[in-house]
Amino acid sequence: MRFLVALLVLLGLAVPATADPLVRIQGKNFIAPDGSVLRLKGISLGNWLMPEGYMFKFEVAKAPRQIYGAFERLLGKDGAETFWRRYRDTYVTEADIRFIKSVGFNMVRVPLHWRLFMGANGEIDGEGWALLDRVVGWAQASGLYVIPDLHAAPGGQTGINHDDGPGYPLMFYVPRDRDLTIKLWRAIAQRYRGNPTMLGYDILNEPAAPYHDVATLNARLEPFYKRATAAIREVDPERIVILAGGQWSSSFAMLGPPFAANLAYTYHSFWASTNRDSIQRHLNFANLYNVPLFLGETGELTDEWNEEFRRLHEFHDIGWSFWTYKNLDTPSTIVSIPRPEGWAQIVAFADGKQKEKPPQELIDRAMAQYLDGIQLRNGTVRWSYLASLGLKSAP
């Protein structure tokens, strides 16, 4: 049914009244178009449309703007632009999406940086649209759902490097930044209205870090969510909206009962206890308001921990999305990218620890090896990691 509905939507034809093309919320559950309960088993496509320094092994150049600056110093302006075009075309391809489906996932979560979708003056434009369209198309063909996640909002929503802001969550203080964020979400909703492959919209990644003015920020979070949801529902009325808790998506204490239909609530948890006590506060929230939970990010530890934490959530009927699909030279990911020769010198220069630029021959070789290594066929699949998620454990 889902693929029939998708085809009808794609062709602009009417969907039969008996069909419910979108995933919806019923009580604590996500309900698939065929009426069955949908248990989310997802993976985030981190570092693709939202680069993070640690996934390049950088220790100082952590925010996207710092990463872009480091590559421009290494490659020059034109060389850096060429690198990033090839990078975004290669990091996630149709082969990756097919592989993700083949091993047992049913969803991909796609972190977004607002500057790939919107100009500095708020115009809806940028290379991110075509890239996101492409992944949504591949996902639809493969039978995966997609959740776009705004990792970096205008002005920053977290107050740390991975929102690419100034180090403080200015989106909650600057009206123009909030307006731009709302405008972006409305544009996303307009573009994908009625598309059954889009499961829902993850409005803000890890808002309001705990070391900022939490009292002020927490009071502003739910009002912003209400405004964003209203803007989305103007053009995509039945879409699930996913609301993250504050303090790095660790607490729902600042949120009240659901203010609209089809709301889900997401939290992130890394390296926590694998006993019920680590999620009890979230279970209490879900029980109080009869709403669904979604573990939006977790992982980056051992296979043993992955399995125990995953089983804890599945016991409580909570869907999950692990972090992350690809990473550079690490066992705690699905696909490990081989480390290029001379990468230590690339890192040292990018972080400012080495003032002298590495030899051009070394840079060219390292970049070529990196761009080659991010292709699925050249990475190392961590089958034990997949087994820890209860998915396919061998080629």
C-alpha positions in Angstrom: 0.0 0.0 0.0 2.8 2.4 0.9 4.4 2.2 -2.5 1.0 2.6 -4.3 0.3 5.7 -2.3 3.8 7.0 -3.0 3.3 6.5 -6.7 0.0 8.2 -6.7 1.5 11.2 -4.8 4.4 11.3 -7.2 2.1 11.3 -10.3 -0.1 14.0 -8.7 -3.1 11.6 -8.7 -5.8 11.4 -6.0 -5.2 9.0 -3.1 -8.1 6.7 -2.4 -10.1 7.8 0.6 -9.6 4.4 2.3 -5.8 4.9 2.2 -3.9 6.6 5.0 -0.6 7.4 3.2 1.3 8.9 6.1 2.7 7.4 9.3 0.6 8.8 12.2 0.6 8.9 15.9 -1.9 6.9 18.0 -1.4 7.0 21.7 2.2 5.9 22.4 2.7 4.3 18.9 3.8 5.3 15.4 1.2 3.7 13.1 2.2 2.7 9.6 -0.1 3.3 6.6 -1.3 -0.3 6.7 -2.5 0.2 10.3 0.3 -1.8 12.0 2.5 -0.5 14.8 5.8 0.8 13.4 8.9 0.2 15.5 11.6 2.5 14.3 15.0 1.1 13.6 17.1 4.0 12.2 20.5 5.3 11.5 21.7 8.9 11.3 23.5 10.1 8.2 25.8 12.2 10.3 28.6 14.3 8.8 27.1 14.5 5.4 25.0 17.7 5.2 26.2 18.8 8.6 30.0 18.1 9.1 31.3 17.7 12.6 35.0 18.1 13.5 35.5 14.9 15.5 34.4 12.8 12.5 37.4 14.2 10.7 39.5 13.5 13.8 39.8 17.3 14.4 40.1 18.4 18.0 39.9 22.2 17.5 38.2 22.8 14.2 34.9 21.4 15.4 32.2 23.6 14.0 31.2 23.5 10.3 32.6 27.0 9.7 35.9 26.0 11.2 36.0 22.8 9.2 35.3 24.7 6.0 38.0 27.2 6.9 40.5 24.5 7.5 39.8 22.9 4.1 40.1 26.2 2.4 43.5 26.8 4.0 44.5 23.4 2.8 43.1 23.4 -0.7 42.4 27.1 -1.6 38.9 28.4 -2.2 38.3 26.7 -5.6 39.9 23.5 -4.4 37.8 23.4 -1.3 34.6 24.0 -3.2 35.4 21.2 -5.5 36.2 18.9 -2.5 32.9 19.6 -0.9 30.9 19.0 -4.0 32.5 15.7 -4.5 32.2 14.9 -0.8 28.4 15.5 -0.7 27.9 13.6 -3.9 29.9 10.6 -2.6 29.4 10.4 1.2 25.8 9.1 0.7 24.8 7.5 -2.5 22.0 5.2 -3.7 24.3 2.2 -2.8 24.4 3.4 0.8 20.6 3.7 1.0 20.1 0.3 -0.5 22.7 -1.2 2.0 21.0 0.4 4.9 17.7 -1.1 3.9 19.3 -4.5 3.2 20.7 -5.0 6.7 17.4 -4.3 8.4 17.0 -0.6 9.1 13.6 1.0 8.3 14.5 4.7 8.6 17.3 7.2 8.0 17.6 10.4 10.0 19.3 13.2 8.1 21.0 16.0 10.0 20.7 19.4 8.2 22.6 22.7 8.2 20.4 25.6 7.4 22.9 27.3 5.2 22.7 24.5 2.6 18.9 25.3 2.2 18.7 29.0 2.8 20.7 32.1 1.9 22.0 34.7 4.3 19.0 36.9 3.6 16.5 34.2 4.0 16.0 33.2 0.4 15.1 29.5 0.0 17.9 28.3 -2.1 21.0 26.1 -1.9 22.5 22.8 -2.9 21.0 20.9 0.0 17.6 20.7 -1.6 18.7 18.6 -4.5 20.7 16.4 -2.2 17.8 15.8 0.2 15.5 15.2 -2.7 17.9 12.6 -4.0 18.0 10.7 -0.7 14.2 10.9 -0.3 13.8 9.4 -3.7 16.3 6.6 -3.0 14.7 5.9 0.3 11.3 5.7 -1.3 12.6 3.2 -3.9 14.2 1.1 -1.1 11.4 1.2 1.3 12.9 3.4 4.0 11.4 6.3 5.9 13.2 9.6 6.2 13.4 12.0 9.2 15.1 15.3 8.5 16.7 16.8 11.6 17.7 20.5 11.9 21.1 20.1 13.5 22.2 23.7 12.8 19.4 26.4 13.0 20.0 30.0 12.2 21.8 31.6 15.2 22.3 28.2 16.8 19.8 26.3 19.1 22.2 24.5 21.4 25.1 26.7 22.1 28.0 24.4 21.2 30.1 23.7 18.1 27.7 21.3 16.4 25.0 24.0 15.9 27.6 26.2 14.1 26.4 29.2 16.1 28.4 31.7 18.1 28.6 29.5 21.2 25.3 30.6 22.6 21.8 29.6 21.4 20.9 32.9 19.8 17.9 31.5 18.0 16.0 31.7 21.2 16.9 35.4 21.7 17.0 36.9 18.2 13.6 37.2 16.5 15.1 37.2 13.0 16.8 33.8 13.6 13.5 32.3 14.9 11.7 33.7 11.8 14.3 32.2 9.5 14.0 28.8 11.2 10.2 28.8 10.9 10.5 29.9 7.3 12.9 27.0 6.6 10.6 24.4 8.2 7.6 25.7 6.3 9.6 25.4 3.1 10.6 21.8 3.9 7.0 21.0 4.7 5.8 22.6 1.5 8.3 20.7 -0.6 7.5 17.3 0.9 3.8 17.8 1.7 1.9 14.5 1.6 5.1 12.6 0.7 4.7 9.2 2.5 8.5 8.6 2.7 8.9 11.5 5.0 8.0 10.1 8.4 8.2 13.3 10.4 10.2 16.5 11.0 12.7 16.6 13.9 12.5 20.3 14.6 15.6 21.1 16.7 18.6 19.0 17.5 19.6 19.1 21.2 18.3 22.5 22.0 19.5 24.6 25.0 22.7 23.2 26.4 22.6 22.9 30.2 25.4 25.4 30.9 23.5 28.4 29.4 20.5 30.3 30.9 18.3 27.3 31.3 15.4 29.0 33.0 15.0 31.5 30.1 15.7 29.0 27.4 13.4 26.3 28.7 10.5 28.7 28.9 11.0 29.6 25.3 11.2 26.1 23.9 7.6 24.9 23.8 6.3 28.3 22.4 8.8 28.0 19.6 7.6 24.4 18.9 4.0 25.5 18.8 4.8 28.2 16.3 7.0 25.8 14.1 4.3 23.1 14.2 1.6 25.6 13.2 3.7 26.8 10.2 4.3 23.2 9.1 0.7 22.2 9.5 -0.4 25.1 7.3 1.1 23.3 4.3 1.6 19.7 5.5 -1.3 19.2 7.9 -1.0 15.5 8.8 2.7 15.3 9.2 4.3 14.0 12.4 6.3 16.7 14.2 9.1 15.5 16.5 9.9 17.6 19.6 13.3 17.3 21.3 13.7 17.8 25.0 16.0 20.5 26.3 19.5 20.3 27.7 20.9 18.3 24.8 17.6 16.4 24.3 17.8 14.9 27.8 14.8 16.3 29.6 11.1 16.9 28.8 10.6 18.8 32.1 9.9 22.1 30.2 7.2 20.6 28.0 3.5 20.2 28.8 0.8 18.0 27.3 0.6 17.7 23.5 -0.7 20.9 22.0 -1.5 19.3 18.6 -2.2 15.9 17.0 0.6 13.7 15.6 3.4 14.9 18.0 6.3 12.6 19.0 9.0 13.3 21.6 12.7 12.5 21.1 15.6 12.3 23.5 19.3 11.5 23.0 21.3 9.3 25.3 25.0 8.2 25.1 27.0 6.0 27.4 24.1 5.8 30.0 23.1 3.0 32.3 21.5 0.1 30.4 19.0 -0.3 33.3 15.5 1.2 33.4 16.6 4.0 35.7 18.3 5.8 32.9 15.1 6.3 30.9 12.5 6.3 33.7 11.9 10.1 33.5 11.1 9.7 29.9 8.8 6.8 30.5 7.0 8.9 33.1 6.5 11.7 30.6 5.1 9.3 28.0 2.8 7.7 30.5 1.6 11.0 31.8 0.6 12.3 28.4 0.1 9.1 26.5 2.6 10.1 23.8 5.3 8.2 21.8 9.0 8.4 22.5 11.8 8.1 20.0 15.5 7.6 20.9 16.9 10.0 18.3 20.6 9.5 18.9 22.7 6.9 20.8 25.7 4.7 20.3 29.4 5.4 19.9 30.4 2.9 22.6 30.9 -0.8 22.5 28.8 -3.5 20.8 27.9 -4.9 24.2 26.5 -1.6 25.3 24.7 -1.1 22.1 22.9 -4.4 22.4 21.9 -3.8 26.1 20.7 -0.3 25.5 18.8 -1.2 22.4 17.1 -4.1 24.1 16.1 -1.8 27.0 14.3 0.5 24.6 12.7 -2.3 22.6 11.4 -3.8 25.8 9.6 -0.5 26.4 8.4 -0.3 22.8 10.6 2.7 22.0 12.0 3.2 18.5 15.6 4.3 18.0 18.1 5.8 15.6 21.8 5.1 16.3 24.6 7.6 15.6 26.2 7.3 13.1 26.2 5.5 9.7 29.8 6.5 8.7 32.8 7.7 10.6 36.5 7.9 10.1 38.6 4.9 11.3 36.5 3.7 14.3 34.8 0.5 15.4 31.7 2.3 16.8 30.0 3.0 13.5 28.3 1.0 10.7 30.8 1.8 8.0 34.4 2.8 9.0 36.2 5.1 6.6 39.9 4.1 6.1 42.3 6.8 7.5 44.3 8.3 4.6 48.1 8.4 4.7 49.4 11.6 6.3 46.1 12.4 7.9 47.8 13.3 11.2 49.5 16.2 9.4 46.2 17.3 7.9 44.6 17.3 11.4 47.5 19.1 13.0 47.3 21.9 10.4 43.5 22.1 10.5 43.6 22.4 14.3 46.4 25.1 14.2 48.8 22.9 16.0 51.1 22.8 13.0 51.7 26.2 11.5 53.5 25.1 8.3 51.2 23.8 5.6 51.8 20.1 4.8 53.5 19.4 1.4 51.0 19.8 -1.5 51.7 16.2 -2.6 50.7 14.9 0.9 47.5 17.0 0.9 46.5 15.9 -2.6 47.1 12.3 -1.8 45.3 12.4 1.5 42.2 14.2 0.0 42.1 11.7 -2.9 42.3 8.8 -0.5 39.6 10.3 1.8 37.2 10.9 -1.1 37.8 7.4 -2.3 37.5 6.0 1.2 34.1 7.5 1.9 32.5 5.3 -0.8 30.7 2.4 0.6 32.6 -0.2 -1.4 35.9 1.0 0.2 34.8 1.3 3.8 34.9 -1.4 6.4 31.4 -2.6 7.5 31.3 -3.3 11.2 29.1 -6.4 11.1 29.4 -6.9 14.9 27.9 -3.4 15.3 25.0 -4.3 13.1 24.5 -7.6 15.1 24.4 -5.5 18.3 21.4 -3.7 16.9 19.6 -7.0 16.1 20.2 -6.5 12.4 22.0 -8.5 9.7 25.3 -9.8 11.3 27.2 -11.1 8.3 27.6 -10.4 4.6 
